[in-house]
Amino acid sequence: MNRNKRYNDLDSYLKKRFGCKVYKIPVDAGFTCPNRDGTISHGGCIYCLSRGPRPEAVTPELPVREQILKGKDFFSKTKGAKKFIVYFQSYTNTHAPTERLKRIYDEAFLTDNVIGISIGTRPDCVPDEVLMLLEEYAKTHTVWLEYGLQSIHEETLKNIKRGHGLNEFIDAAKRTQGKNIHLCAHVIIGLPGEGRDDVIQTAKFLADMKIDGVKIHLLFIAEGTVLGEMYQEGKVKTMALDEAVGLVCDFLEHLDPDTVIHRLTGDPPKERLLAPSWSLNKLKVLNEIDKELKIRDSYQGKKRTSALNHL
């Protein structure tokens, strides 16, 4: 763990492993989602934007390799970057025939100094043949597979219209582990109907599952989503900053200390954000989390206990 941090942050983890800062190049490979294209549903999750959120640097109209070259050129010139991870970010990046996936993923490794790939997907979209493909890449490169879990609580998953339950995540995680693929779980803190105990149970569960990494999103509400409509109708509310910070710290305290923290808050689209306004100030949110951990004299894993007997 980084001595200057009270949690095991991704940046420090990568620096230690590769000897320098590693930059993630986000790309949009044009994938859709089974929760939107009719495979499961047409509505998507209640918080899902029509095509995002997406960093400004991502240009989906370009072929994948050109997106990578553009991103590499940008980070090399502005940050002096030397090593890169290609991040397949938008929607479900394993939702296609394996042959198409291989053609797309192969493009990531046609560029020098790409040390790995990170693939955002759903736990119900990783058949064994996809895992076998990723296992091949993992023999020579770093492979992170990011599963959108959001919560371990079935009622929450149903209410946010995830289209899968906890069992799908457990199955996918068990089939992924042992293949030299790094597994990252996405979690949303502040989902409607969830309180502190629910958040802590999710953290304990992920620790018990020995998940390699966690990406935390603090719930924001965007215009043009089902959740946005619910907010405008007064059916849901967002957290105050101090509440959100406290829940993140609670979550971290119950994780395994070796789990890599990929992020602690999201990147809401400014032009579509309905609430909360504090979510636009990412640096302040991160500083408040650091401050709260220091006030508590706490750190990732301090209160680590098992959740399996309570589910």
Legacy VTK file of the C-alpha trace (Angstrom):
# vtk DataFile Version 3.0
C-alpha trace
ASCII
DATASET POLYDATA
POINTS 311 float
0.000 0.000 0.000
1.206 3.523 -0.828
2.560 5.101 2.364
1.001 8.408 1.343
-2.412 6.785 0.974
-4.592 4.908 3.401
-5.872 2.688 0.621
-4.290 0.556 -2.104
-4.676 2.855 -5.096
-4.267 1.707 -8.692
-1.737 4.355 -9.663
0.726 3.262 -6.964
0.097 -0.412 -7.712
0.957 0.057 -11.394
4.005 2.208 -10.664
5.383 -0.454 -8.353
4.748 -3.206 -10.883
5.947 -1.472 -14.064
8.441 1.069 -12.738
6.596 4.151 -14.004
3.156 5.688 -14.195
0.867 3.742 -16.525
-1.826 5.644 -18.423
-5.173 4.181 -19.417
-6.309 4.964 -22.957
-10.126 4.764 -23.074
-11.623 3.541 -26.333
-15.153 3.012 -27.599
-15.259 -0.087 -29.792
-18.920 0.322 -30.680
-20.321 -2.382 -28.422
-23.885 -2.308 -27.166
-25.367 -3.945 -24.054
-27.674 -6.973 -23.673
-29.716 -4.879 -21.276
-30.398 -2.415 -24.100
-30.392 -4.392 -27.358
-33.177 -6.783 -26.380
-31.042 -9.771 -25.383
-32.193 -9.141 -21.817
-34.129 -5.896 -22.058
-34.420 -2.661 -24.006
-34.460 -0.252 -21.094
-30.997 -0.605 -19.604
-30.159 0.119 -15.971
-32.075 3.031 -14.485
-28.927 5.186 -14.244
-27.564 4.380 -17.706
-26.846 7.183 -20.148
-27.520 6.620 -23.836
-23.826 6.386 -24.685
-21.675 7.079 -21.746
-20.411 8.633 -19.646
-17.481 8.992 -22.017
-14.266 11.011 -21.640
-13.867 13.857 -24.105
-10.755 12.161 -25.518
-12.767 9.169 -26.740
-13.723 9.415 -30.403
-15.877 6.379 -31.300
-16.127 7.456 -34.932
-12.482 6.422 -35.346
-11.292 2.802 -35.711
-10.047 1.306 -32.458
-6.352 1.442 -33.395
-6.635 5.097 -34.387
-8.303 5.855 -31.042
-5.392 4.139 -29.315
-2.772 6.013 -31.339
-4.545 9.296 -30.660
-4.677 8.593 -26.937
-1.065 7.484 -26.838
0.049 10.610 -28.684
-1.929 12.833 -26.305
-0.565 11.274 -23.099
2.967 11.077 -24.477
3.036 14.775 -25.366
1.204 16.136 -22.341
2.326 13.722 -19.598
5.495 12.145 -20.927
3.748 8.758 -20.750
5.784 5.660 -21.561
3.442 2.754 -20.832
-0.259 2.273 -21.476
-3.288 0.127 -20.763
-6.036 0.155 -23.394
-9.387 0.476 -21.653
-12.411 -0.875 -23.518
-14.882 1.225 -21.596
-18.247 1.918 -23.173
-21.079 -0.549 -22.592
-20.497 -4.332 -22.578
-17.166 -5.076 -24.211
-17.539 -8.858 -24.359
-21.013 -8.773 -25.924
-20.066 -10.092 -29.364
-18.906 -13.305 -31.042
-15.445 -14.367 -29.901
-14.017 -13.925 -33.407
-15.026 -10.267 -33.440
-13.693 -9.752 -29.928
-10.308 -11.140 -30.922
-10.065 -8.810 -33.924
-10.849 -5.826 -31.710
-8.625 -6.778 -28.773
-5.727 -7.590 -31.112
-5.702 -3.964 -32.201
-4.645 -2.958 -28.697
-1.358 -4.769 -29.082
-0.396 -3.349 -32.474
0.959 -0.283 -30.692
4.272 -0.124 -28.831
4.365 0.178 -25.036
0.849 -1.173 -24.438
1.366 -3.387 -21.404
-2.202 -4.598 -21.144
-5.919 -4.187 -21.609
-8.823 -3.496 -19.297
-12.277 -4.644 -20.400
-15.535 -3.337 -18.967
-18.368 -5.857 -19.116
-21.180 -7.630 -17.245
-20.887 -10.869 -15.259
-23.581 -12.465 -17.435
-21.605 -11.817 -20.640
-18.430 -13.855 -20.157
-18.845 -17.345 -21.618
-15.923 -19.730 -21.210
-14.672 -19.145 -24.764
-14.232 -15.437 -23.995
-12.313 -16.244 -20.826
-10.104 -18.632 -22.811
-9.314 -15.823 -25.267
-8.433 -13.425 -22.457
-6.339 -16.105 -20.769
-4.186 -16.245 -23.914
-3.557 -12.496 -23.773
-2.761 -12.802 -20.056
0.218 -15.026 -20.861
2.102 -12.012 -22.240
0.203 -8.923 -21.031
-1.750 -7.621 -18.069
-5.482 -8.240 -18.419
-8.075 -6.612 -16.179
-11.668 -7.778 -16.549
-14.140 -5.347 -14.984
-17.527 -6.727 -13.960
-20.372 -4.340 -13.251
-21.827 -5.666 -10.004
-23.030 -2.408 -8.352
-24.483 -4.168 -5.279
-24.731 -7.670 -3.833
-28.343 -7.140 -2.750
-30.921 -8.814 -4.972
-33.662 -6.286 -4.247
-31.355 -3.445 -5.260
-30.300 -5.211 -8.457
-33.944 -5.745 -9.324
-34.881 -2.136 -8.575
-32.092 -0.669 -10.695
-32.995 -3.126 -13.494
-29.543 -4.672 -13.754
-30.862 -7.707 -15.571
-28.776 -10.141 -13.511
-28.432 -11.201 -9.900
-25.614 -11.950 -7.491
-25.333 -15.584 -8.590
-24.253 -14.515 -12.071
-21.434 -12.483 -10.546
-20.337 -15.344 -8.294
-20.307 -17.734 -11.235
-18.357 -15.356 -13.486
-15.854 -14.530 -10.744
-15.151 -18.174 -9.967
-14.684 -18.997 -13.651
-12.347 -16.016 -14.068
-10.150 -16.611 -11.041
-7.150 -18.846 -11.581
-6.661 -17.742 -15.188
-4.098 -14.988 -14.506
-6.836 -12.447 -15.287
-7.192 -9.595 -12.802
-10.798 -9.211 -11.723
-12.275 -5.799 -10.862
-15.809 -5.278 -9.521
-17.753 -2.050 -10.056
-19.826 -0.881 -7.094
-22.197 2.085 -6.793
-22.531 3.702 -3.385
-25.751 5.624 -2.756
-28.181 3.461 -4.710
-31.883 3.969 -3.865
-32.951 1.948 -0.838
-29.444 1.138 0.365
-27.962 2.268 3.667
-24.678 1.910 5.489
-25.155 -1.754 6.414
-25.888 -2.662 2.794
-22.703 -0.941 1.622
-20.594 -2.676 4.261
-22.060 -6.075 3.368
-21.056 -5.539 -0.253
-17.496 -4.677 0.821
-17.268 -7.735 3.077
-18.551 -9.985 0.327
-15.984 -8.730 -2.197
-13.247 -9.264 0.377
-14.425 -12.837 0.946
-14.448 -13.419 -2.813
-10.823 -12.212 -2.987
-11.605 -9.798 -5.806
-8.408 -8.225 -7.162
-9.776 -4.725 -7.663
-12.770 -2.515 -6.969
-14.014 0.549 -8.813
-16.292 2.705 -6.670
-18.861 5.038 -8.206
-20.715 7.551 -6.053
-24.241 7.750 -7.391
-24.971 10.736 -9.575
-28.178 11.405 -11.447
-28.153 12.450 -15.073
-30.824 13.905 -17.293
-32.140 11.480 -19.878
-32.131 8.443 -17.589
-34.932 6.626 -15.764
-33.252 7.601 -12.521
-33.283 11.214 -13.670
-37.038 11.041 -14.184
-37.465 9.515 -10.737
-35.379 12.301 -9.213
-37.381 15.025 -10.932
-40.567 13.394 -9.636
-39.193 13.435 -6.081
-38.955 9.642 -5.825
-35.217 9.485 -5.096
-32.653 11.762 -3.512
-28.883 11.976 -3.540
-26.369 11.928 -0.711
-24.751 14.933 0.880
-20.987 15.027 0.415
-20.218 14.138 4.027
-22.556 11.131 3.861
-20.935 9.908 0.654
-17.442 10.339 2.082
-18.393 8.455 5.232
-19.819 5.532 3.239
-16.708 5.282 1.060
-14.546 5.134 4.184
-16.838 2.500 5.719
-16.568 0.492 2.510
-12.766 0.723 2.432
-12.445 -0.318 6.063
-14.154 -3.645 5.335
-12.318 -4.526 2.115
-9.289 -6.758 1.942
-6.192 -4.521 2.229
-4.668 -6.048 -0.917
-7.626 -5.199 -3.161
-6.584 -2.537 -5.677
-8.810 0.559 -5.635
-9.297 1.654 -9.246
-11.345 4.715 -8.343
-13.300 6.263 -5.486
-15.769 8.428 -7.387
-17.158 8.810 -10.895
-16.994 11.411 -13.662
-20.489 12.779 -14.256
-21.222 14.652 -17.489
-21.441 18.303 -16.498
-23.993 19.224 -19.153
-26.431 16.481 -18.109
-25.919 16.312 -14.342
-29.020 16.809 -12.205
-27.492 15.999 -8.811
-25.435 16.108 -6.687
-23.470 19.197 -7.674
-20.496 18.236 -5.480
-19.830 15.229 -7.716
-18.316 17.567 -10.325
-15.442 18.473 -7.979
-13.555 15.185 -8.044
-10.444 16.527 -6.344
-12.464 17.822 -3.405
-14.227 14.479 -3.003
-10.907 12.616 -2.975
-9.388 15.082 -0.527
-12.384 14.724 1.796
-12.019 10.940 1.734
-8.330 11.227 2.619
-9.202 13.674 5.390
-11.915 11.447 6.860
-9.640 8.401 6.920
-7.022 10.478 8.708
-9.556 11.771 11.241
-10.662 8.183 11.912
-7.038 7.036 12.030
-8.270 4.375 9.643
-7.242 2.624 6.454
-8.342 0.002 3.941
-9.011 -3.316 5.636
-8.929 -2.038 9.228
-12.294 -3.638 10.067
-12.028 -6.623 7.719
-14.432 -9.405 8.750
-16.302 -12.044 6.781
-19.770 -11.508 5.326
-20.456 -15.007 4.035
-22.259 -16.128 7.178
-24.651 -13.195 6.956
-25.924 -13.520 3.372
LINES 1 312
311 0 1 2 3 4 5 6 7 8 9 10 11 12 13 14 15 16 17 18 19 20 21 22 23 24 25 26 27 28 29 30 31 32 33 34 35 36 37 38 39 40 41 42 43 44 45 46 47 48 49 50 51 52 53 54 55 56 57 58 59 60 61 62 63 64 65 66 67 68 69 70 71 72 73 74 75 76 77 78 79 80 81 82 83 84 85 86 87 88 89 90 91 92 93 94 95 96 97 98 99 100 101 102 103 104 105 106 107 108 109 110 111 112 113 114 115 116 117 118 119 120 121 122 123 124 125 126 127 128 129 130 131 132 133 134 135 136 137 138 139 140 141 142 143 144 145 146 147 148 149 150 151 152 153 154 155 156 157 158 159 160 161 162 163 164 165 166 167 168 169 170 171 172 173 174 175 176 177 178 179 180 181 182 183 184 185 186 187 188 189 190 191 192 193 194 195 196 197 198 199 200 201 202 203 204 205 206 207 208 209 210 211 212 213 214 215 216 217 218 219 220 221 222 223 224 225 226 227 228 229 230 231 232 233 234 235 236 237 238 239 240 241 242 243 244 245 246 247 248 249 250 251 252 253 254 255 256 257 258 259 260 261 262 263 264 265 266 267 268 269 270 271 272 273 274 275 276 277 278 279 280 281 282 283 284 285 286 287 288 289 290 291 292 293 294 295 296 297 298 299 300 301 302 303 304 305 306 307 308 309 310
